[in-house]
Amino acid sequence: MKKYISILFFIGALLSCDVLDEKFESKIAAQTYYTTDTQLADAAHTIYYHMCDLTDRTCRFNTICLGANDVTTSPTLKDLVEFETYYPSGSNVMLKYYWGNYYKTIISCNNIIVNSTKVPDSTVKDVALGQAYFGRAWQYFWLVRMHNRIPLILDIETHPTIGLTDAKVVYDQIVEDLKKAEELLPDNYTDYRAKIAFNKGAAKSVLSLVYLTMAGYPVNDHSKYALAAEKAKEVIDNAGTWGYKLLPNCADLWKNVRFNDETILGYYFNNSNGVSNQSAPYPGQPSEWTGWDYYFAELNFYKKFPAGARKDATFETNYPIKNADGSTSIVDYTQLKMKRPYYKKMWDHDGMNWEKPWEYNDWTSSRTTIAMRYAEVLLIYAEAKAMSSSPDATAYAAINQVRTRAGLPNLDTGLSQTAFRDAVIAERSWEFAGIEANGSNWFDLVRTETVEKAAADRDPSEIPLLKQPTKSSYFAPIPDNDILLNPNLK
């Protein structure tokens, strides 16, 4: 594995660049480097490195999702509070971080795609291309959902005066890339990439989510519901091909996870090789445990969350606290500094002492960050099937699998199309609560145009809103520095 990590770091350094800077050192290197399919395959490692680097701290890559009604942050964290209160500035540090790193990953993908024309056809080349198309699509999917209008770059040229591309065009490119990835990627890998690299099942799953998103705001192409249902059904019907299934118990999802059968897309870390996950455990832990208080639950969301196995697995209810005399007390969230329940989805890791969690002395881990789970495919199918035709027996079966695992009864039968859709959206909010790595809750509020409704349901003790959100609050601004370099990005 060290061999591949070293290659990954080399290529990552080689291809690093500012997407809007006229300096583009990697272009020259790329012209001489890509001559064989093995080199393309080696270059694919940098995609995974950049994605891990982008997501190694939950507070960075998912900051935009603080606008959802399931999470809030410490009032002392200015850059995070801007997203929590719906008005991030163009100078926001978190904004600049993920903007640059998403485009860095895209350029890595473009290097493979563009330079592949110089390499003879082979299965190795196809798999490398499939990974590049998937990686580019996934990065653009995040960017367009965050910003709506963005620069669309599909080559390795300099673009000092590039303008913004409408969301519909960006989404169409994402679909095109995912369709190519779907064709080129294998069902499974038989080498070290098994369970780590993008495969055909992941491409189909993400494509179903892209279609579902396009059916809502701002694209509002309702014909995409049928395509979302069709693609999700392919994954459900062939789940065994990729080993996808719901884990029997919610709590099993969040044990010290490296791999599990519910993960469709994950970010995999190896702390011993320097690819470390800073998302676990500190960002989501209370400061009483030396945590960072970066995110925790909004009160109304926690109180309305249905009781059962899923709620027990999602939130910590008993907090061991070290007293001045060295003894330990167990308190509830009302006795913590932030007076909010914390999510425990990213706490478990090598070295975690659940009785004395403050004893952990390393802020990094090898814990996998899960970006997409099989539960999401089931809920995509349920919603898309209902909205494209009707909430039939298959749609009920899909959502009820998730509810049964959560310890909830089956959904009431006979619901209208809209009522069923709303039930699925609520189910998604509970299932993916707490800044999971796909940002589902925030992006669901945007695509269903319900950000304003969620903001109106804040407990009075939450961070005050200077003004209520509007449609203009749905999308983050372009970073100020990039606009200074290129006024066409205004």
RATA-V808510 format. One record per backbone hydrogen bond with DSSP energy under -0.5 kcal/mol. NH is the residue of the N-H (numbers start at 1). CO is the residue of the C=O. E is the energy in kcal/mol with one decimal. If there is no record, write none. Layout:
nh=NH co=CO e=E
nh=NH co=CO e=E
This chain:
nh=5 co=1 e=-2.2
nh=6 co=2 e=-2.4
nh=7 co=3 e=-1.9
nh=8 co=4 e=-2.6
nh=9 co=5 e=-2.5
nh=10 co=6 e=-2.2
nh=11 co=7 e=-2.9
nh=12 co=8 e=-2.6
nh=13 co=9 e=-2.4
nh=14 co=10 e=-2.2
nh=15 co=11 e=-2.3
nh=16 co=12 e=-0.8
nh=19 co=17 e=-0.6
nh=21 co=18 e=-1.4
nh=24 co=22 e=-0.5
nh=27 co=24 e=-1.4
nh=28 co=24 e=-0.6
nh=28 co=25 e=-0.5
nh=29 co=25 e=-1.3
nh=30 co=26 e=-2.9
nh=31 co=27 e=-1.6
nh=32 co=28 e=-0.9
nh=32 co=29 e=-0.8
nh=33 co=29 e=-1.7
nh=34 co=30 e=-1.4
nh=35 co=33 e=-1.1
nh=40 co=36 e=-1.6
nh=41 co=37 e=-2.4
nh=42 co=38 e=-2.7
nh=43 co=39 e=-2.3
nh=44 co=40 e=-1.3
nh=45 co=41 e=-0.5
nh=45 co=42 e=-1.3
nh=46 co=43 e=-1.3
nh=47 co=43 e=-0.5
nh=47 co=44 e=-0.9
nh=48 co=44 e=-1.0
nh=49 co=45 e=-2.0
nh=50 co=46 e=-2.7
nh=51 co=47 e=-2.2
nh=52 co=48 e=-2.3
nh=53 co=49 e=-2.9
nh=54 co=50 e=-2.3
nh=55 co=51 e=-1.6
nh=56 co=52 e=-0.6
nh=56 co=53 e=-0.6
nh=60 co=57 e=-2.3
nh=61 co=57 e=-1.3
nh=62 co=58 e=-1.6
nh=63 co=60 e=-1.0
nh=65 co=62 e=-1.4
nh=66 co=63 e=-2.1
nh=67 co=64 e=-1.4
nh=68 co=65 e=-1.8
nh=71 co=68 e=-0.6
nh=72 co=296 e=-2.4
nh=74 co=293 e=-1.0
nh=77 co=74 e=-1.7
nh=78 co=76 e=-1.2
nh=80 co=77 e=-0.5
nh=81 co=77 e=-2.7
nh=82 co=78 e=-1.9
nh=83 co=79 e=-0.8
nh=84 co=80 e=-2.3
nh=85 co=81 e=-2.2
nh=86 co=83 e=-1.4
nh=87 co=82 e=-1.9
nh=92 co=89 e=-1.6
nh=96 co=92 e=-2.2
nh=97 co=93 e=-2.0
nh=98 co=94 e=-2.3
nh=99 co=95 e=-2.1
nh=100 co=96 e=-2.0
nh=101 co=97 e=-1.9
nh=102 co=98 e=-2.6
nh=103 co=99 e=-1.8
nh=104 co=100 e=-1.8
nh=105 co=101 e=-1.9
nh=106 co=102 e=-2.1
nh=107 co=103 e=-2.5
nh=108 co=104 e=-1.7
nh=109 co=105 e=-2.1
nh=110 co=106 e=-2.9
nh=111 co=107 e=-2.3
nh=112 co=108 e=-1.3
nh=113 co=109 e=-2.4
nh=114 co=110 e=-3.1
nh=115 co=111 e=-1.8
nh=116 co=112 e=-1.2
nh=117 co=114 e=-1.0
nh=118 co=115 e=-1.7
nh=119 co=116 e=-1.7
nh=126 co=122 e=-2.2
nh=127 co=123 e=-2.3
nh=128 co=124 e=-2.0
nh=129 co=125 e=-2.7
nh=130 co=126 e=-2.7
nh=131 co=127 e=-2.1
nh=132 co=128 e=-1.9
nh=133 co=129 e=-3.0
nh=134 co=130 e=-2.3
nh=135 co=131 e=-2.8
nh=136 co=132 e=-2.6
nh=137 co=133 e=-2.2
nh=138 co=134 e=-2.6
nh=139 co=135 e=-2.0
nh=140 co=136 e=-2.5
nh=141 co=137 e=-2.2
nh=142 co=138 e=-1.7
nh=143 co=139 e=-2.4
nh=144 co=140 e=-2.9
nh=145 co=141 e=-1.6
nh=146 co=142 e=-2.0
nh=147 co=143 e=-3.0
nh=148 co=144 e=-1.7
nh=149 co=147 e=-2.1
nh=150 co=148 e=-0.5
nh=150 co=165 e=-1.2
nh=153 co=151 e=-0.7
nh=154 co=152 e=-0.5
nh=162 co=159 e=-1.1
nh=164 co=488 e=-0.6
nh=165 co=150 e=-2.9
nh=169 co=166 e=-0.6
nh=170 co=166 e=-1.8
nh=171 co=167 e=-2.9
nh=172 co=168 e=-2.2
nh=173 co=169 e=-1.8
nh=174 co=170 e=-2.2
nh=175 co=171 e=-2.5
nh=176 co=172 e=-2.2
nh=177 co=173 e=-2.7
nh=178 co=174 e=-2.5
nh=179 co=175 e=-2.3
nh=180 co=176 e=-1.8
nh=181 co=177 e=-2.5
nh=182 co=178 e=-2.6
nh=183 co=179 e=-1.5
nh=184 co=180 e=-2.3
nh=185 co=181 e=-2.8
nh=194 co=191 e=-2.1
nh=196 co=193 e=-2.5
nh=197 co=193 e=-2.5
nh=200 co=186 e=-2.4
nh=203 co=199 e=-1.9
nh=204 co=200 e=-2.3
nh=205 co=201 e=-2.2
nh=206 co=202 e=-2.7
nh=207 co=203 e=-2.1
nh=208 co=204 e=-1.9
nh=209 co=205 e=-1.6
nh=210 co=206 e=-2.5
nh=211 co=207 e=-2.5
nh=212 co=208 e=-2.1
nh=213 co=209 e=-2.4
nh=214 co=210 e=-2.4
nh=215 co=211 e=-1.3
nh=216 co=213 e=-1.4
nh=217 co=447 e=-2.4
nh=220 co=216 e=-3.8
nh=221 co=214 e=-2.5
nh=222 co=220 e=-1.0
nh=224 co=221 e=-2.1
nh=225 co=222 e=-1.5
nh=226 co=223 e=-0.5
nh=227 co=223 e=-0.9
nh=228 co=224 e=-2.5
nh=229 co=225 e=-2.5
nh=230 co=226 e=-2.3
nh=231 co=227 e=-2.5
nh=232 co=228 e=-2.5
nh=233 co=229 e=-2.2
nh=234 co=230 e=-1.5
nh=235 co=231 e=-1.5
nh=236 co=232 e=-2.4
nh=237 co=233 e=-3.0
nh=238 co=234 e=-1.3
nh=239 co=236 e=-1.1
nh=241 co=238 e=-1.6
nh=242 co=238 e=-0.7
nh=242 co=239 e=-0.8
nh=243 co=239 e=-0.8
nh=244 co=239 e=-2.3
nh=245 co=261 e=-1.6
nh=250 co=405 e=-0.5
nh=252 co=249 e=-0.9
nh=253 co=249 e=-0.6
nh=253 co=250 e=-1.5
nh=254 co=251 e=-1.2
nh=255 co=252 e=-0.8
nh=257 co=255 e=-1.8
nh=263 co=260 e=-1.0
nh=264 co=372 e=-2.9
nh=265 co=372 e=-1.8
nh=267 co=369 e=-2.7
nh=268 co=266 e=-0.6
nh=269 co=366 e=-0.6
nh=270 co=275 e=-2.3
nh=273 co=270 e=-1.6
nh=274 co=271 e=-1.2
nh=275 co=270 e=-1.7
nh=276 co=274 e=-1.0
nh=277 co=365 e=-2.9
nh=278 co=56 e=-2.4
nh=278 co=276 e=-0.7
nh=280 co=277 e=-0.5
nh=283 co=278 e=-0.6
nh=284 co=281 e=-0.6
nh=285 co=282 e=-2.0
nh=289 co=286 e=-2.1
nh=290 co=287 e=-2.0
nh=291 co=286 e=-2.2
nh=292 co=282 e=-2.4
nh=293 co=282 e=-0.5
nh=293 co=285 e=-2.0
nh=294 co=283 e=-2.0
nh=295 co=283 e=-1.1
nh=296 co=72 e=-1.6
nh=297 co=341 e=-2.7
nh=298 co=70 e=-0.8
nh=302 co=298 e=-2.2
nh=303 co=299 e=-2.6
nh=304 co=300 e=-1.8
nh=305 co=301 e=-1.0
nh=305 co=302 e=-0.6
nh=310 co=406 e=-1.6
nh=312 co=308 e=-2.1
nh=313 co=309 e=-1.7
nh=314 co=310 e=-1.5
nh=315 co=311 e=-2.2
nh=316 co=342 e=-2.0
nh=319 co=331 e=-2.9
nh=320 co=318 e=-0.6
nh=321 co=329 e=-3.3
nh=323 co=321 e=-0.5
nh=323 co=327 e=-3.3
nh=326 co=323 e=-1.9
nh=329 co=321 e=-2.7
nh=331 co=319 e=-2.1
nh=331 co=329 e=-0.6
nh=335 co=332 e=-2.0
nh=336 co=333 e=-1.7
nh=344 co=314 e=-2.2
nh=347 co=344 e=-1.2
nh=348 co=344 e=-0.6
nh=352 co=349 e=-2.2
nh=354 co=352 e=-0.7
nh=359 co=356 e=-2.1
nh=360 co=357 e=-1.0
nh=365 co=277 e=-1.1
nh=368 co=257 e=-2.1
nh=369 co=267 e=-2.1
nh=370 co=368 e=-0.6
nh=371 co=265 e=-2.8
nh=372 co=265 e=-2.0
nh=374 co=262 e=-2.2
nh=376 co=373 e=-1.1
nh=377 co=373 e=-1.0
nh=378 co=374 e=-1.9
nh=379 co=375 e=-1.9
nh=380 co=376 e=-2.6
nh=381 co=377 e=-2.6
nh=382 co=378 e=-2.2
nh=383 co=379 e=-2.2
nh=384 co=380 e=-2.8
nh=385 co=381 e=-2.9
nh=386 co=382 e=-1.8
nh=387 co=383 e=-2.4
nh=388 co=384 e=-1.8
nh=389 co=385 e=-1.5
nh=390 co=385 e=-0.9
nh=392 co=390 e=-2.1
nh=396 co=392 e=-2.1
nh=397 co=393 e=-2.4
nh=398 co=394 e=-1.9
nh=399 co=395 e=-2.0
nh=400 co=396 e=-2.5
nh=401 co=397 e=-1.4
nh=402 co=398 e=-1.0
nh=403 co=399 e=-2.2
nh=404 co=400 e=-2.6
nh=405 co=401 e=-1.6
nh=406 co=402 e=-1.5
nh=407 co=403 e=-0.5
nh=407 co=404 e=-1.3
nh=408 co=403 e=-2.9
nh=420 co=416 e=-2.7
nh=421 co=417 e=-2.2
nh=422 co=418 e=-2.6
nh=423 co=419 e=-1.9
nh=424 co=420 e=-2.1
nh=425 co=421 e=-2.4
nh=426 co=422 e=-2.3
nh=427 co=423 e=-2.2
nh=428 co=424 e=-2.6
nh=429 co=425 e=-2.0
nh=430 co=426 e=-1.7
nh=431 co=427 e=-2.8
nh=432 co=428 e=-2.5
nh=433 co=430 e=-1.0
nh=436 co=432 e=-1.0
nh=437 co=370 e=-1.2
nh=439 co=436 e=-2.2
nh=443 co=439 e=-2.0
nh=444 co=440 e=-2.2
nh=445 co=441 e=-1.9
nh=446 co=442 e=-1.9
nh=447 co=443 e=-2.4
nh=448 co=444 e=-1.8
nh=449 co=446 e=-1.3
nh=450 co=445 e=-2.7
nh=451 co=445 e=-0.6
nh=454 co=450 e=-2.1
nh=455 co=451 e=-2.4
nh=456 co=452 e=-1.5
nh=457 co=454 e=-1.3
nh=458 co=455 e=-0.8
nh=462 co=459 e=-2.3
nh=473 co=470 e=-2.2
nh=474 co=471 e=-1.6
nh=476 co=146 e=-2.8
nh=480 co=90 e=-2.3
nh=482 co=479 e=-0.5
nh=483 co=479 e=-1.6
nh=484 co=480 e=-2.4
nh=485 co=481 e=-1.7
nh=486 co=482 e=-2.1
nh=489 co=486 e=-2.0
nh=490 co=487 e=-1.7
